Amino acid sequence: MAERTAVLGVESSLTSQFWAAGEVSQDAVESVARAAAVPEIVARLLAERHVAPENVSFFLSPSFRNHLPDPYILRDMEKAAERIAKAVMNGEKIGVFGDYDVDGATSGALMTRFLKKVGADVTTRIPEREEGYGPGEKAMREFVDAGVKLAVTVDCGTTAFDPLAFLTRQGVDVIVIDHHEPDVVLPDVTAVVNPKRLDEPVDNPCRQMAAVGVVFMTLVAVNRLLREKGFYTPDRPEPNLMNALDLVALGTVCDVVALRGLNRLFVKSGLAAMAQRRNKGLCVLIDAANIKEKPTAYHLGFVLGPRLNAGGRIGCASLGMRLLCAADEAEAADIAQKLEELNTVRRQMCENIYKQAIAQVESKAEHDGVVFVSGNDWHAGVIGIIAGRLKERYNLPALVMARVGDELRGSGRSVAGADLGAAVLAAKEKGILTAGGGHAMAAGFSLNADRADEFKAFLVDYFKTHGSTVRQAADFTIDSVIDIGAVSSDLLETLSAMEPFGEGNPEPRFALPDVAVSGARIVGSGHVSCTFVGRNGKSRIRAIAFRAADSIVGTSLLNAKGTLFHAAGYIRPDTFRGEGAAQFVIEDLALAV
């Protein structure tokens, strides 16, 4: 392994982080700068994210006209589109079955809203979390009893062999639209549209889509067929799918898929659609969350997503989808209020379980490369959140399980180099798990409680033998070192070309050398606000460390008294004061020596 370079010589910051330089050659930076005619700082960020010179235009300015592929590149897409279009034109009853997370809610809402707009007879079912992931026979029997002739599963169904076989035996056609890892064998249904099918090319541009993106591609195909068949008339106009991109963006960000390629196109366009406030449910949710500025990917993932998820985690699972499909503002406001109340309960529940989980982890001598915890009274609806937080804390795959009788129901989150979805499928095939599925970075599963130790041993061995590159301690990567005088609104404007930020395109992190602290004080709910002053005493910028009052970073700011620091963090607009001026969001500090 090449020797790491410590940015500004920081090998151990105040939070014990190694400030690692982003790995990129100057030749690569210059190649990108020449190809795209972008500022040097943007060229460096693009090169660090491994954007090839020939792909810079797609990254910075993706467009549907130039970059959206024909939906028929996906296997079974033509069969799926033909069958859905036929059901619409013949007035057959269509059942849509989704999942209880945000990707499932947005996928279900996107399909349902489209079908209703074209006059279809549609019923939608989102399972409660205690029913388990994916279609169950009870829900499928409800479809049969309701007279459904075509069932469409979204964000699930790829491994639901028995429930889907039950439907087909009852004469119901089934279309699966999904993005989860498949088994070697697919369900015997009308169509399985899943870019991760083993017979799909690995370079398929749809491969990394969230389910809501695959649903969008399906509706593009269905819409085109209905247009070609003369279904649309002046009294029955064609839906504008571009107006539904707000749902696609929301599901894509919240499912934490990489914001590269077509996902980036969906989110960038979807955020613009969201700003036009066409979806009544989303508008009410945005206002309830007190989002005053134009929504960003951050708002989708960390403000709106948790609220939509609250119903599926600890309340009524269909609330999120119902909100996104709400026809009037009063109905939307009522649902949004329920979700807000559930989200408040969910946050407190998470804090309690998270503390118990940390105590479990740190009571053990070592982790064996996997964080593995469980609790008898833990709510199964929040364990995915806990798994994500543990993964971030320990930089290891984290699996969290809630015990229900003699069964453990679990959720896991992983890190680069450890394909959790594949590991869960392998354990299921070996008979250790009773159910399970997911993708590389996240998975859900169930097992008998007496097989927990066997499952952990299997995972430890699996990650050791399948090329895991997990490290115990992650580097704290710095994209660039800049002088405090360079932090400005102009720099914010320059960096905006890199948006949206998220998985696969992290927000750029900068280091400011040799800054003094002035006017540090606690504001809001434990935030520390201050002013950074450059060595010359003239350059000054606002800075803030969120929720840091009791941390080493916060106390160091409050007690600086002339100490010089190197600061690491992000450059963002100061929306609190309503001016949009550049401010520095502090993540870490190191003593300047």
C-alpha positions in Angstrom: 0.0 0.0 0.0 1.3 3.5 -0.9 2.3 5.7 2.0 -0.5 8.0 3.0 0.0 11.8 2.8 -1.2 13.8 5.8 -2.9 17.1 4.8 -1.2 20.0 6.7 0.7 17.3 8.6 -2.4 16.3 10.6 -1.9 12.6 11.5 -4.2 12.9 14.5 -6.8 15.7 14.8 -8.7 16.7 17.9 -11.1 13.8 17.0 -8.2 11.4 16.3 -8.6 11.5 12.5 -5.9 11.2 9.9 -6.4 14.0 7.4 -5.8 12.2 4.1 -5.2 13.9 0.8 -7.5 13.1 -2.0 -5.6 10.8 -4.4 -5.3 12.4 -7.8 -2.4 13.2 -10.2 -1.9 16.7 -11.6 -1.9 15.2 -15.1 -5.4 13.9 -14.5 -6.5 17.3 -13.2 -5.1 19.1 -16.2 -6.7 16.6 -18.6 -10.1 17.3 -17.1 -9.5 21.0 -17.1 -8.6 21.0 -20.8 -11.6 18.8 -21.8 -14.2 20.7 -19.9 -12.8 24.3 -19.6 -13.7 24.3 -15.9 -11.9 26.1 -13.0 -8.9 24.2 -11.6 -10.7 23.4 -8.3 -13.7 21.8 -10.1 -11.2 19.9 -12.4 -9.5 18.6 -9.2 -12.8 17.5 -7.7 -13.9 15.8 -10.9 -10.5 14.0 -11.2 -10.7 12.8 -7.5 -14.1 11.3 -8.3 -12.6 9.5 -11.3 -14.7 11.3 -13.8 -13.0 10.7 -17.2 -12.4 13.8 -19.4 -14.9 12.4 -22.0 -17.6 12.0 -19.3 -17.3 15.5 -17.8 -20.2 16.9 -19.9 -22.5 14.1 -18.8 -21.5 14.7 -15.2 -21.9 18.4 -15.1 -24.8 18.9 -17.6 -26.8 15.7 -17.9 -29.9 15.9 -20.1 -32.7 13.6 -21.0 -32.4 14.4 -24.7 -28.7 13.4 -24.8 -28.4 10.8 -22.1 -31.6 8.8 -21.4 -31.3 5.4 -23.0 -34.2 3.5 -24.6 -36.0 1.7 -21.9 -35.9 -1.5 -24.0 -32.2 -2.0 -23.2 -33.5 -3.6 -20.0 -34.5 -7.3 -20.4 -38.2 -8.0 -20.2 -39.0 -4.2 -20.5 -40.8 -4.6 -23.7 -43.0 -7.4 -22.3 -43.7 -5.4 -19.1 -44.6 -2.3 -21.1 -46.9 -4.2 -23.5 -48.7 -5.9 -20.6 -49.2 -2.7 -18.6 -50.4 -0.8 -21.6 -52.8 -3.6 -22.5 -54.3 -3.6 -18.9 -54.8 0.2 -19.1 -56.5 0.1 -22.5 -58.7 -2.9 -21.6 -59.8 -1.5 -18.2 -58.3 -4.4 -16.2 -57.8 -4.0 -12.5 -54.1 -3.4 -11.7 -52.6 -4.1 -8.2 -49.4 -2.3 -7.3 -47.4 -3.7 -4.4 -44.5 -1.7 -2.9 -42.2 -1.6 0.0 -42.3 0.3 3.2 -39.2 2.4 2.8 -38.9 5.7 0.8 -37.8 4.0 -2.4 -40.8 1.7 -2.1 -43.1 4.6 -1.3 -41.9 6.8 -4.2 -42.0 3.8 -6.6 -45.5 2.9 -5.5 -46.7 6.5 -5.7 -45.0 7.1 -9.1 -46.7 4.0 -10.6 -50.1 4.7 -9.0 -50.2 8.4 -9.9 -49.4 7.5 -13.6 -52.0 4.8 -13.8 -54.7 7.0 -12.2 -53.9 9.8 -14.6 -54.4 7.5 -17.6 -57.7 6.3 -16.1 -56.7 2.9 -15.0 -58.5 0.9 -12.3 -55.7 0.6 -9.7 -55.3 -0.6 -6.1 -52.1 -0.1 -4.2 -50.8 -2.1 -1.2 -47.8 -1.2 1.0 -47.1 -3.9 3.6 -46.7 -3.2 7.3 -43.2 -3.9 8.5 -44.3 -6.8 10.7 -45.5 -8.5 7.5 -41.9 -8.7 6.4 -40.2 -7.5 3.2 -41.8 -8.2 -0.1 -45.0 -9.8 -1.3 -46.6 -12.2 1.1 -49.4 -14.7 0.3 -51.9 -12.8 2.5 -51.4 -9.6 0.5 -51.5 -11.5 -2.8 -54.7 -13.2 -1.8 -56.2 -9.7 -1.2 -55.3 -8.8 -4.7 -57.1 -12.0 -6.0 -60.1 -11.2 -3.9 -60.2 -7.7 -5.2 -60.3 -8.9 -8.8 -56.8 -7.8 -9.8 -55.8 -9.2 -13.2 -52.3 -7.7 -13.3 -50.0 -7.3 -10.3 -47.0 -5.1 -10.4 -44.4 -5.3 -7.6 -42.1 -2.3 -7.2 -38.9 -2.3 -5.2 -39.5 -5.9 -4.4 -40.5 -9.3 -5.8 -37.3 -10.5 -7.4 -36.9 -13.3 -4.8 -40.6 -13.7 -3.9 -41.1 -17.1 -5.6 -44.0 -18.6 -3.6 -46.3 -15.6 -3.3 -45.9 -14.8 -7.0 -46.5 -18.4 -8.0 -49.7 -18.3 -6.0 -50.8 -15.3 -8.0 -50.0 -16.9 -11.4 -51.9 -20.1 -10.3 -54.9 -17.8 -9.7 -54.7 -16.5 -13.3 -53.1 -13.2 -12.3 -50.3 -11.9 -14.5 -47.3 -10.5 -12.6 -44.6 -7.9 -13.5 -41.7 -7.4 -11.1 -39.9 -4.0 -11.2 -37.0 -4.1 -8.8 -33.3 -3.4 -8.3 -32.4 -5.9 -5.5 -29.9 -8.7 -6.0 -31.5 -11.7 -7.7 -31.1 -15.4 -7.1 -29.7 -17.5 -10.0 -33.3 -18.3 -10.9 -36.0 -15.6 -11.4 -39.7 -15.9 -10.6 -41.8 -17.5 -13.4 -43.9 -14.4 -14.2 -44.7 -12.3 -17.2 -41.7 -10.0 -16.8 -38.9 -9.3 -14.4 -37.4 -5.8 -15.0 -34.3 -5.6 -12.8 -31.0 -4.1 -14.0 -29.2 -6.4 -11.6 -30.4 -9.6 -13.3 -27.5 -11.9 -13.9 -28.2 -11.9 -17.6 -27.9 -8.1 -17.8 -24.6 -6.6 -19.0 -22.5 -5.3 -16.1 -22.1 -2.0 -17.9 -25.9 -1.5 -18.3 -26.4 2.3 -17.6 -29.4 1.5 -15.4 -27.5 -1.0 -13.2 -27.1 1.3 -10.2 -30.6 2.8 -10.2 -32.9 2.8 -7.2 -36.2 1.0 -7.9 -38.0 4.3 -8.5 -35.6 5.0 -11.4 -36.5 1.6 -12.9 -40.2 2.4 -12.5 -39.6 5.7 -14.3 -37.9 3.9 -17.2 -40.9 1.5 -17.3 -43.4 4.3 -17.4 -41.4 6.0 -20.2 -41.9 2.7 -22.2 -45.6 2.4 -21.3 -46.3 6.0 -22.1 -44.7 5.7 -25.5 -46.7 2.6 -26.3 -50.0 4.3 -25.3 -49.1 7.2 -27.5 -48.3 5.0 -30.4 -51.6 3.1 -30.0 -53.6 6.4 -30.1 -54.8 6.0 -26.5 -54.4 9.7 -25.8 -57.0 12.2 -26.9 -57.8 15.9 -26.2 -60.1 14.7 -23.4 -57.5 12.2 -22.1 -54.1 14.0 -22.4 -50.8 12.4 -22.1 -49.2 12.7 -18.6 -46.0 14.7 -18.4 -43.5 12.3 -16.8 -41.0 15.1 -16.3 -43.3 16.5 -13.6 -42.9 13.3 -11.6 -39.1 13.5 -11.4 -39.4 15.0 -7.9 -40.5 11.5 -6.7 -37.7 9.9 -8.6 -35.1 12.2 -7.0 -36.5 11.6 -3.6 -36.4 7.8 -3.8 -33.0 7.8 -5.5 -31.3 9.9 -2.8 -33.0 8.1 0.1 -32.0 4.7 -1.2 -28.4 5.8 -1.0 -27.5 4.7 -4.5 -24.5 6.4 -6.2 -25.3 9.8 -7.7 -23.5 9.1 -10.9 -24.7 8.5 -14.5 -28.5 8.4 -14.9 -29.1 8.7 -11.1 -27.4 12.1 -11.3 -29.7 13.1 -14.2 -32.7 12.0 -12.2 -31.8 13.9 -9.0 -30.6 17.1 -10.7 -33.8 17.3 -12.8 -36.0 16.1 -9.9 -34.8 18.8 -7.6 -35.7 21.4 -10.2 -39.1 19.8 -10.5 -39.5 19.8 -6.7 -38.8 23.5 -6.6 -41.9 24.0 -8.8 -44.1 22.6 -6.0 -46.5 20.5 -8.1 -46.9 17.6 -5.7 -49.3 18.7 -2.9 -48.0 16.1 -0.5 -44.3 17.0 -1.0 -45.2 20.7 -0.6 -46.9 20.2 2.7 -44.0 18.0 3.9 -41.4 20.6 2.9 -43.3 23.3 4.7 -43.8 21.2 7.8 -40.1 20.5 7.9 -39.5 24.3 7.7 -37.4 24.1 4.6 -37.3 27.7 3.3 -34.7 27.4 0.6 -34.7 25.5 -2.7 -34.5 21.8 -1.7 -31.2 20.0 -2.1 -30.1 16.4 -2.0 -29.3 16.9 1.7 -32.9 17.9 2.4 -34.2 14.8 0.6 -31.9 12.4 2.4 -31.8 13.9 5.9 -35.0 16.0 6.3 -37.8 14.7 4.1 -36.7 11.0 3.9 -36.8 10.3 7.6 -40.3 11.8 7.9 -41.6 9.7 5.1 -39.9 6.7 6.5 -41.4 7.2 10.0 -44.7 5.6 9.0 -43.1 2.5 7.7 -40.8 2.2 10.7 -43.1 2.6 13.7 -46.6 3.4 12.4 -48.8 2.8 9.3 -46.6 1.9 6.4 -48.8 3.3 3.7 -48.7 6.9 5.1 -45.7 7.9 3.1 -47.1 6.7 -0.2 -50.6 8.2 0.6 -49.0 11.5 1.2 -47.2 11.5 -2.1 -50.5 10.6 -3.8 -52.6 13.1 -1.9 -55.1 14.9 -4.1 -55.8 17.9 -1.9 -53.9 20.0 0.6 -56.1 19.1 3.6 -55.6 15.4 3.2 -51.9 16.0 2.8 -51.6 18.2 5.9 -53.3 15.6 8.0 -51.0 12.8 6.9 -47.9 15.1 7.2 -48.8 15.9 10.8 -49.1 12.2 11.6 -45.7 11.5 10.1 -44.2 14.4 12.0 -45.4 13.0 15.3 -44.2 9.5 14.4 -40.8 10.9 13.4 -40.4 12.6 16.8 -41.1 9.3 18.6 -38.7 7.5 16.1 -35.8 9.9 16.9 -36.1 9.2 20.7 -36.4 5.5 20.1 -33.2 5.6 17.9 -31.2 7.4 20.6 -32.1 4.8 23.2 -31.3 1.8 21.0 -28.1 3.4 19.6 -26.7 3.8 23.2 -27.5 0.2 24.0 -25.9 -1.0 20.7 -22.7 0.9 21.4 -22.5 -0.6 24.9 -22.8 -4.1 23.3 -20.1 -3.4 20.7 -17.6 -1.9 23.1 -18.1 -4.6 25.8 -16.4 -7.0 23.4 -12.6 -7.3 23.0 -12.7 -7.2 19.2 -15.2 -6.9 16.3 -13.9 -9.7 13.9 -14.4 -7.3 11.0 -18.2 -7.1 11.6 -20.4 -5.2 14.0 -23.1 -7.6 15.2 -25.7 -6.6 17.8 -29.2 -7.5 18.9 -31.9 -6.6 21.5 -35.0 -8.2 22.8 -37.0 -4.9 23.0 -35.7 -3.2 20.0 -38.2 -2.0 17.4 -37.6 -3.7 14.1 -38.6 -0.5 12.3 -35.6 1.5 13.4 -32.8 -1.1 13.3 -31.7 0.0 9.8 -31.0 3.5 11.1 -29.0 2.1 13.9 -27.0 -0.1 11.5 -26.2 2.9 9.4 -25.0 4.9 12.4 -22.9 2.0 13.7 -21.4 1.5 10.2 -20.3 5.2 10.2 -18.9 5.0 13.8 -16.8 1.8 13.3 -16.3 1.8 9.5 -17.3 -1.8 9.4 -20.3 -3.7 8.1 -23.0 -3.4 10.8 -25.9 -5.8 11.4 -28.6 -5.0 13.9 -31.3 -7.4 14.9 -34.5 -7.2 16.8 -35.7 -10.3 18.6 -39.4 -11.3 18.0 -40.2 -14.5 19.8 -37.7 -17.1 18.5 -36.8 -15.1 15.4 -34.3 -12.4 14.8 -35.3 -9.7 12.2 -32.3 -7.8 11.0 -31.1 -4.9 8.9 -27.5 -4.3 7.8 -25.4 -1.5 6.3 -22.1 -2.0 4.7 -18.9 -0.2 3.6 -16.9 -0.3 0.4 -15.3 -3.7 -0.2 -17.9 -5.7 1.7 -20.9 -6.7 -0.5 -23.6 -7.3 2.1 -26.4 -8.1 -0.3 -24.3 -11.0 -1.8 -23.3 -12.2 1.7 -26.9 -12.3 2.8 -28.0 -14.2 -0.3 -25.2 -16.7 0.3 -26.2 -17.2 3.9 -29.8 -17.7 2.7 -28.8 -20.3 0.1 -26.8 -22.1 2.8 -30.0 -22.3 4.9 -28.7 -20.1 7.8 -31.3 -17.4 7.1 -35.0 -17.9 6.6 -35.3 -14.8 4.5 -33.0 -12.1 3.1 -32.2 -9.8 0.3 -30.7 -6.4 -0.5 -27.7 -4.9 -2.4 -24.1 -4.2 -1.7 -24.5 -1.5 0.9 -27.8 -2.5 2.6 -29.7 -5.7 3.3 -32.6 -7.1 5.4 -32.8 -10.6 6.7 -34.5 -13.0 9.2 -33.2 -16.1 11.0 -33.9 -18.3 13.9 -32.4 -16.8 17.1 -30.4 -20.0 17.8 -28.4 -19.6 14.6 -27.1 -16.1 15.3 -23.6 -17.2 16.2 -23.5 -19.3 13.1 -24.6 -16.4 10.9 -21.9 -14.1 12.4 -19.2 -16.7 11.8 -20.4 -17.1 8.2 -20.2 -13.3 7.6 -16.7 -13.0 9.1 -15.5 -15.8 6.9 -17.4 -14.5 3.8 -15.9 -11.0 4.0 -12.4 -12.4 4.6 -12.6 -14.7 1.5 -14.3 -12.3 -0.9 -11.7 -9.6 -1.2 -13.0 -7.2 1.5 -10.8 -4.1 1.7 -12.4 -2.8 5.0 -10.1 -0.9 7.4 -10.6 -0.4 11.1 -10.2 3.3 10.9 -11.2 5.4 7.9 -9.2 8.2 6.6 -10.7 11.6 6.8 -10.3 12.7 3.2 -9.6 16.3 2.4 -10.3 17.3 -1.2 -8.4 20.6 -1.1 -6.5 23.0 1.1 -7.7 26.6 0.5 -6.9 30.0 2.1 -9.6 31.5 4.3 -9.7 34.5 1.8 -10.9 32.2 -0.9 -14.1 31.2 0.9 -16.7 33.3 -0.9 -20.0 33.4 -2.6 -18.1 33.2 -5.9 -16.5 29.9 -4.7 -20.0 28.6 -3.7 -21.2 29.4 -7.2 -18.3 27.6 -8.8 -18.8 24.5 -6.6 -22.6 24.4 -7.4 -21.6 22.8 -10.8 -20.7 19.7 -8.9 -24.2 19.3 -7.3 -26.1 17.3 -6.4 -23.9 15.8 -3.7 -24.5 12.4 -2.2 -23.4 8.8 -2.4 -20.7 8.4 -5.1 -20.3 12.2 -5.3 -19.5 13.4 -1.8 -19.7 17.0 -0.9 -16.2 18.5 -1.2 -14.4 18.8 2.1 -11.8 21.6 2.5 -9.1 22.3 5.0 -8.4 25.9 6.1 -4.9 26.4 7.5 -4.0 28.6 10.5 -7.2 30.2 11.5 -8.0 31.9 14.8 -11.4 31.9 16.5 -13.4 34.9 17.4 -16.8 35.3 19.1 -17.5 31.6 19.7 -20.9 31.0 21.3 -23.6 28.3 21.6 -26.6 28.8 19.4 -29.8 26.8 18.8 -29.8 23.2 19.9 -26.1 22.9 20.9 -24.5 24.4 17.8 -21.3 26.4 18.2 -21.1 29.6 16.0 -18.0 31.6 15.6 -15.9 33.7 13.2 -12.7 32.4 11.7 -9.9 35.0 11.3 -6.9 34.5 8.9 -3.3 35.1 9.9 -3.3 38.6 8.4 -6.3 39.5 10.7 -8.2 40.8 7.7 -9.8 37.8 6.2 -12.9 36.7 8.1 -15.7 34.1 7.5 -18.6 32.8 9.5 -18.2 29.3 10.8 -20.5 26.8 12.7 -20.1 23.4 14.2 -23.5 21.7 14.4 -24.5 19.8 17.5 -21.0 20.2 18.9 -21.4 22.1 22.2 -20.5 19.0 24.2 -17.8 17.6 21.8 -14.1 18.2 21.7 -14.5 20.4 18.6 -17.1 22.6 20.2 -15.4 23.0 23.6 -12.1 23.8 21.7 -13.9 26.6 19.8 -15.5 28.0 22.9 -12.1 28.0 24.8 -9.8 28.9 21.9 -8.3 32.1 23.5 -5.9 32.9 20.6 -5.1 29.3 19.7 -4.5 28.7 15.9 -6.2 25.8 14.3 -6.4 24.0 11.0 -10.1 23.5 10.3 -11.8 20.9 8.1 -15.3 20.9 6.8 -17.6 22.2 4.1 -18.4 25.5 2.4 -22.1 26.1 2.4 -24.5 29.1 2.1 -25.6 30.6 5.4 -29.3 30.2 4.9 -30.1 30.8 8.6 -29.5 34.5 8.3 -31.3 34.5 4.9 -28.3 36.1 3.1 -26.8 33.1 1.4 -23.3 34.3 2.1 -20.6 31.6 2.3 -19.9 30.0 5.7 -17.7 27.2 6.8 -19.3 24.2 8.4 -16.8 22.7 10.8 -16.4 18.9 11.0 -12.9 18.7 12.6 -10.1 20.7 14.1 -6.4 20.2 14.5 -3.9 22.3 16.4 -1.7 24.4 14.0 1.9 23.8 15.0 
